[in-house]
């Protein structure tokens, strides 16, 4: 399964949160887990822990996604 990491900010009380869906696993990662636009080692550990919490594979084991990720936003 593929994993999409989405930069987020102001996530109260959590640094990474995973949402496992049928085609994709989405991970919302706090901006503090990045340095210079790259995921830090601590950031990867937080994301892998969030993935494990929902029964998904780690970032290292995730496959490359051939399907587009579509979002709908409410305004």
Backbone as CSV, one residue per row, in Angstrom:
resi,resn,N_x,N_y,N_z,CA_x,CA_y,CA_z,C_x,C_y,C_z
1,UNK,0.846,-1.173,0.000,0.000,0.000,0.000,0.889,1.232,0.000
2,UNK,0.441,2.281,-0.660,1.232,3.510,-0.715,0.885,4.423,0.462
3,UNK,1.837,5.263,0.795,1.694,6.206,1.904,1.916,7.604,1.365
4,UNK,1.015,8.508,1.698,1.147,9.916,1.348,1.337,10.689,2.640
5,UNK,2.424,11.458,2.720,2.694,12.269,3.895,2.312,13.705,3.567
6,UNK,1.448,14.257,4.400,0.915,15.598,4.186,1.417,16.506,5.301
7,UNK,2.054,17.602,4.919,2.543,18.564,5.911,1.346,19.234,6.569
8,UNK,1.388,19.325,7.865,0.306,19.969,8.612,0.929,20.896,9.652
9,UNK,0.122,21.771,10.172,0.602,22.646,11.238,-0.481,22.785,12.289
10,UNK,-0.049,23.135,13.478,-0.973,23.336,14.600,-1.811,22.104,14.896
11,UNK,-1.169,20.960,14.957,-1.868,19.724,15.318,-1.760,19.582,16.837
12,UNK,-2.818,19.885,17.566,-2.725,19.894,19.030,-2.476,18.514,19.633
13,UNK,-1.365,18.383,20.357,-1.084,17.170,21.101,-0.590,15.981,20.299
14,UNK,-0.347,16.143,19.009,0.113,15.018,18.185,1.065,15.544,17.109
15,UNK,2.096,14.762,16.802,3.037,15.160,15.762,2.784,14.447,14.442
16,UNK,2.227,13.245,14.500,1.914,12.498,13.280,0.650,11.682,13.516
17,UNK,-0.221,11.683,12.529,-1.488,10.965,12.629,-1.729,10.250,11.307
18,UNK,-2.021,8.963,11.359,-2.222,8.162,10.148,-3.691,7.817,9.967
19,UNK,-4.115,7.820,8.711,-5.489,7.499,8.327,-5.406,6.455,7.218
20,UNK,-5.665,5.201,7.570,-5.573,4.114,6.590,-6.875,4.029,5.810
21,UNK,-6.754,4.101,4.494,-7.899,4.038,3.587,-7.716,2.856,2.642
22,UNK,-8.753,2.497,1.890,-8.646,1.316,1.024,-7.503,1.381,0.002
23,UNK,-7.239,2.532,-0.595,-6.222,2.625,-1.641,-4.936,3.301,-1.196
24,UNK,-4.995,4.112,-0.170,-3.851,4.894,0.273,-3.859,4.966,1.799
25,UNK,-2.697,5.177,2.366,-2.627,5.550,3.771,-2.134,6.988,3.812
26,UNK,-2.876,7.837,4.460,-2.510,9.240,4.597,-1.879,9.452,5.958
27,UNK,-0.795,10.205,5.997,-0.170,10.569,7.262,-0.086,12.082,7.299
28,UNK,-0.657,12.657,8.331,-0.568,14.089,8.557,0.591,14.297,9.517
29,UNK,1.617,15.027,9.092,2.835,15.198,9.869,3.048,16.671,10.194
30,UNK,3.292,16.947,11.449,3.514,18.309,11.893,4.767,18.885,11.224
31,UNK,4.716,20.157,10.924,5.833,20.827,10.254,7.126,20.741,11.058
32,UNK,7.044,20.555,12.363,8.252,20.463,13.191,9.043,19.180,12.920
33,UNK,8.476,18.243,12.179,9.166,17.001,11.847,10.049,17.134,10.610
34,UNK,10.104,18.325,10.038,10.869,18.593,8.827,11.936,19.636,9.096
35,UNK,13.022,19.543,8.347,14.073,20.554,8.381,14.498,20.790,6.942
36,UNK,14.374,22.015,6.481,14.738,22.326,5.100,13.923,21.572,4.078
37,UNK,12.668,21.270,4.414,11.787,20.554,3.491,11.975,19.046,3.489
38,UNK,12.906,18.541,4.291,13.170,17.104,4.360,12.737,16.564,5.713
39,UNK,12.235,15.361,5.713,11.821,14.691,6.935,13.059,14.363,7.768
40,UNK,13.045,14.708,9.055,14.165,14.383,9.937,14.073,12.916,10.366
41,UNK,15.155,12.414,10.959,15.146,11.033,11.463,14.081,10.877,12.541
42,UNK,13.963,11.862,13.424,12.921,11.817,14.461,11.540,11.874,13.822
43,UNK,11.399,12.666,12.766,10.133,12.745,12.047,9.750,11.414,11.438
44,UNK,10.720,10.738,10.842,10.436,9.421,10.260,10.007,8.445,11.343
45,UNK,10.628,8.519,12.516,10.260,7.625,13.609,8.824,7.888,14.062
46,UNK,8.427,9.153,14.144,7.048,9.497,14.530,6.060,8.990,13.483
47,UNK,6.397,9.158,12.216,5.508,8.713,11.138,5.401,7.190,11.127
48,UNK,6.528,6.496,11.290,6.487,5.035,11.328,5.659,4.531,12.505
49,UNK,5.736,5.220,13.650,4.923,4.834,14.814,3.438,5.038,14.522
50,UNK,3.090,6.138,13.847,1.693,6.390,13.488,1.198,5.338,12.502
51,UNK,2.045,4.955,11.552,1.673,3.918,10.584,1.464,2.576,11.284
52,UNK,2.343,2.238,12.204,2.218,0.978,12.938,0.934,0.955,13.765
53,UNK,0.528,2.108,14.283,-0.680,2.180,15.106,-1.947,1.827,14.333
54,UNK,-1.926,2.010,13.006,-3.095,1.670,12.193,-2.863,0.400,11.367
55,UNK,-1.784,-0.316,11.669,-1.509,-1.572,10.977,-0.957,-1.417,9.576
56,UNK,-0.361,-0.281,9.281,0.215,-0.040,7.949,1.720,-0.273,7.996
57,UNK,2.298,-0.508,6.821,3.738,-0.720,6.753,4.489,0.594,6.954
58,UNK,5.769,0.492,7.241,6.596,1.668,7.482,6.836,2.426,6.183
59,UNK,7.401,3.613,6.302,7.738,4.378,5.108,8.701,3.601,4.215
60,UNK,9.653,2.907,4.825,10.641,2.148,4.051,9.989,1.019,3.253
61,UNK,8.891,0.468,3.744,8.231,-0.638,3.064,7.096,-0.233,2.148
62,UNK,6.761,1.036,2.125,5.641,1.511,1.306,5.989,1.440,-0.177
63,UNK,4.986,1.163,-0.987,5.195,1.083,-2.434,4.963,2.446,-3.082
64,UNK,5.537,2.598,-4.254,5.316,3.826,-5.020,3.889,3.813,-5.544
65,UNK,3.199,4.922,-5.446,1.788,4.987,-5.806,1.610,5.420,-7.256
66,UNK,0.816,4.668,-7.979,0.515,4.998,-9.370,-0.819,5.735,-9.488
67,UNK,-1.579,5.785,-8.384,-2.894,6.428,-8.420,-2.803,7.847,-7.879
68,UNK,-3.530,8.782,-8.471,-3.514,10.153,-7.936,-4.266,10.223,-6.621
69,UNK,-3.839,11.128,-5.787,-4.502,11.368,-4.527,-5.405,12.587,-4.709
70,UNK,-6.706,12.395,-4.518,-7.656,13.477,-4.717,-8.204,13.943,-3.384
71,UNK,-8.342,15.223,-3.239,-8.863,15.800,-2.014,-10.101,16.635,-2.314
72,UNK,-11.031,16.603,-1.408,-12.172,17.495,-1.468,-12.100,18.373,-0.212
73,UNK,-12.255,19.644,-0.396,-12.185,20.545,0.746,-13.509,21.258,0.909
74,UNK,-13.886,21.459,2.137,-15.097,22.210,2.422,-14.720,23.639,2.727
75,UNK,-15.448,24.555,2.199,-15.108,25.967,2.391,-16.106,26.585,3.182
